[in-house]
Amino acid sequence: MARIFITGSSDGIGQAAAKILADQGHSVVLHARNADRAASTQKAVPKAEAVLIGDLRSISETKKLAQEANALGNGTFDAIIHNAGIGYGSTSSREITADRISAVFAVNTLAPYILTCQMKRPTSRLLYMSSDSHYGGDESLRNVTQSHSYSDSKLHDVMLANAFARRWGSDIQVVSMHPGWVRTKMGGSMAPSGMEEPAKALAEWAVGKGKLASLPSGTFFTTSGAKSAHPGAGNVNKQEELLKTCKDVSGVAVPGE
């Protein structure tokens, strides 16, 4: 049985995948923004190992979440899924946080960076949830910490995946994913698809099953397989610039660097 950690799993695709995994007997640790959402998440996925709490808009809370994940059990996960995200109509989509950065940047870009650096490295798989909206992102990184652009942040997720794939990809699979336009709180009621297909694909990937689990590190994929990403996502200099920005803002360095 596998052990999986999923951020942003109080609803949507993250929770749907968690239900599949927990019902299969896998150990799933979930994440919610606050205590109320954690309680409802525990009820929705009663077989979950735990639901950790942390507001990813906050640098300090994100660091605390990493510490709590490391302290739970032996702190080691087979797979980590950076699924949390905000944008497209969210009340936080134009917010500047107490850390004086865009909430979209904080949750969608900086939080997965901090968690990647401060949590124990997973034994097998690491995934950054992106979107086909990343094709509209700007890889220039101009004014990046103040950007409210969802597209920019989803491009950053692919860049993060590629940057860590270069570092760790020979040991674990590091990838990014577009789950499709699905009917979730973020996707909206007009989305053409339900959560069943991406949730099943994500659950299979998390335990090393299916074609997605065998793709090379650095791959951007959908539920149907590998796809070409935004050309800017492969720019190594920009990947490194993004990592440096995240380090400068958070005070967290990539392990060993």
Phi, psi and omega in degrees: 000143183264161176239125189230139175245130183230118174279159179059044186249023177277349175196186173064207184297322180301314179290321180298318177293321180298320179299316179300312184295315181295320179293335177277355178097004178282157179269118185238127174253125185253174183220138176224158185287327183212177186295320180298316179291327177296319180296317179291328178293317179298324177291322182288328180232073187295340180272002179296145177296317182194161171236113179270152185245135175185129177275109186288355172288340183258126178298316182294321179291326178293319176297319179295322178299317178299317179297318181291324177295320179292330183276348184277121183062228176265003177076001183256133177241147174286323180220142174236131181241112176273089189257338185300142178194153174228162180143176177052069175094353177297146178295342180265000190292343177242015186279142165256126188281175176297338176275004176067037174229162177297137177297325178297315177296318183299312185280314190276333184246302188290319182300312177297328176297309182300314181296320178299319184283328188258340174279156173299140181297133178296157184283336188226316192216143179220126185230136174249120181282120179248213183191158173291348174297342181296339178297337178267006182282161181249114182277002181294335180066021176294129177053037193297323184286346179255000184288133175262011187282118175297318181299317177300315184294326179286332171293320177302322180297321177292321178296319177298315179302316181292321180295317180282335174296322178295328182274318190242356190296343177279345181254322180224163177273120179242120189217172172229156189220141166254113185282349185105166176272104188237160182282089174232181177301322179279318183289333178086166184286344181274354180300143187282345188233156174271181184275350190301312184294309179294325179296317178295317180296318180293320179295317178297315180300317186301330181255011174081022179252157176084171186292332182292329182289346181257003180288152181293153173302145182091359180282140168257128184221164170247184179297339182266352177137191185294143177226157174286134180267173172310131181305326181296337181294338180267002181283106185298320180299320179288326174302315182291326176295319178296317178299318180295318178299315179298320178296314182297322182285319187264339187076013182249126180260156172297133182308131177083003182239000000 
